[in-house]
Amino acid sequence: MTASLPPFLQAPLDRWVAAELGGDLAALDTVLHEAFLFAGPYGYLLDRRAWLARFTPGDPHATTFSTFTFTPDVPARVVHDTALVVGTQRQTGSHQGEVAGAYRGTLVLVRDPEWLIVGLHLSLPSPPE
């Protein structure tokens, strides 16, 4: 299932996807809220500083993507100045090894004063065998 988003949410998500795909640290810096927190599919957490550090120029372990997409699966939930977007993130690339796969993603955005990503949680699309 694919859902469309209102333009005020689609715009920051498009900027985020483009920044991740391009390894654009400056663009990521503008779309992530200062309180950003990532929860990975295996339980690890990265704060904003650690998330941005994945793209440190010259770092031999820097993240690179050859493909990166995020497709909303259901309509966004917007309550006052907070939005929840659930979708599927598909990616191929490398970060200390290959990082290919599809994940269920939950993005949390806040309006402060513009819409920024404050949280991302990725989970496996189905339980491990």
C-alpha positions as CSV (number, residue, x, y, z in Angstrom):
1,M,0.0,0.0,0.0
2,T,1.2,3.5,-0.8
3,A,-0.2,6.7,0.7
4,S,0.4,10.3,-0.4
5,L,1.5,12.9,2.1
6,P,0.4,16.6,2.4
7,P,3.0,18.9,0.8
8,F,4.2,20.3,4.2
9,L,5.3,16.7,5.1
10,Q,6.4,15.5,1.7
11,A,8.9,18.4,1.3
12,P,11.1,17.6,4.3
13,L,10.9,13.9,3.5
14,D,12.1,14.5,0.0
15,R,14.9,16.7,1.3
16,W,15.9,13.9,3.8
17,V,15.8,11.1,1.1
18,A,17.9,13.3,-1.3
19,A,20.4,14.1,1.5
20,E,20.8,10.4,2.6
21,L,21.2,9.3,-1.0
22,G,23.7,12.0,-1.8
23,G,25.6,11.7,1.6
24,D,24.9,15.5,1.9
25,L,25.9,16.3,5.5
26,A,24.9,20.0,5.1
27,A,21.4,19.1,3.8
28,L,20.9,16.5,6.6
29,D,21.8,19.1,9.1
30,T,18.9,21.3,7.9
31,V,16.2,18.6,8.0
32,L,17.0,16.9,11.3
33,H,15.7,18.5,14.6
34,E,18.3,19.1,17.3
35,A,16.6,16.4,19.4
36,F,16.7,13.8,16.7
37,L,17.0,10.2,17.8
38,F,17.3,7.0,15.6
39,A,16.3,3.5,16.9
40,G,17.8,0.8,14.7
41,P,16.2,-2.5,13.8
42,Y,18.4,-4.4,16.2
43,G,17.9,-2.0,19.2
44,Y,20.8,0.4,18.9
45,L,20.3,4.2,19.3
46,L,22.0,7.1,17.5
47,D,21.6,10.7,18.5
48,R,21.7,13.5,16.0
49,R,25.5,13.9,16.3
50,A,26.1,10.1,15.7
51,W,23.6,10.0,12.8
52,L,25.4,12.9,11.0
53,A,28.8,11.4,11.7
54,R,27.9,8.5,9.4
55,F,28.7,10.9,6.5
56,T,32.0,12.3,7.8
57,P,34.1,13.1,4.7
58,G,37.2,10.9,4.5
59,D,36.0,8.4,7.1
60,P,36.7,4.9,5.6
61,H,33.5,3.7,7.4
62,A,31.3,6.5,6.0
63,T,27.8,5.5,4.9
64,T,27.2,5.6,1.1
65,F,24.0,4.7,-0.7
66,S,23.5,3.7,-4.3
67,T,19.7,3.7,-3.8
68,F,17.6,5.1,-1.0
69,T,13.8,5.5,-1.0
70,F,11.1,6.0,1.6
71,T,7.5,5.3,0.6
72,P,4.6,6.1,3.0
73,D,2.4,3.1,3.6
74,V,-0.5,4.7,5.3
75,P,-1.8,8.3,5.6
76,A,0.2,10.5,8.0
77,R,-1.1,11.1,11.5
78,V,-0.9,14.8,12.3
79,V,-1.7,16.0,15.8
80,H,-1.1,19.7,16.4
81,D,2.6,20.3,15.6
82,T,3.6,16.6,15.5
83,A,3.3,14.2,12.6
84,L,3.8,10.4,12.4
85,V,4.7,8.8,9.0
86,V,4.9,5.1,8.6
87,G,6.4,3.7,5.5
88,T,9.0,1.4,3.8
89,Q,12.6,2.4,3.5
90,R,14.5,0.6,0.8
91,Q,18.2,1.0,0.4
92,T,21.4,-0.4,-1.0
93,G,24.8,0.9,0.0
94,S,27.6,0.4,2.5
95,H,28.4,1.2,6.1
96,Q,31.0,-1.1,7.6
97,G,29.6,-3.7,5.2
98,E,26.6,-3.9,2.9
99,V,23.4,-2.2,4.1
100,A,20.9,-3.4,1.6
101,G,17.3,-4.2,2.4
102,A,13.8,-3.0,3.1
103,Y,12.7,-1.8,6.5
104,R,9.4,-0.6,8.1
105,G,10.1,3.0,9.1
106,T,8.4,5.2,11.5
107,L,9.3,8.9,11.1
108,V,8.3,11.5,13.7
109,L,8.3,15.2,12.5
110,V,7.7,18.3,14.5
111,R,6.9,21.9,13.5
112,D,9.6,24.0,15.2
113,P,8.8,26.4,13.4
114,E,9.3,24.4,10.1
115,W,8.7,20.7,9.8
116,L,11.8,18.7,10.9
117,I,12.5,15.0,11.5
118,V,12.9,14.4,15.3
119,G,12.8,10.6,15.2
120,L,13.2,7.6,13.0
121,H,12.7,4.0,14.0
122,L,13.4,1.1,11.6
123,S,12.3,-2.4,12.1
124,L,12.5,-5.6,10.1
125,P,9.4,-6.0,7.7
126,S,8.9,-9.5,9.2
127,P,10.3,-11.4,12.2
128,P,13.7,-13.0,11.8
129,E,13.6,-16.8,11.2
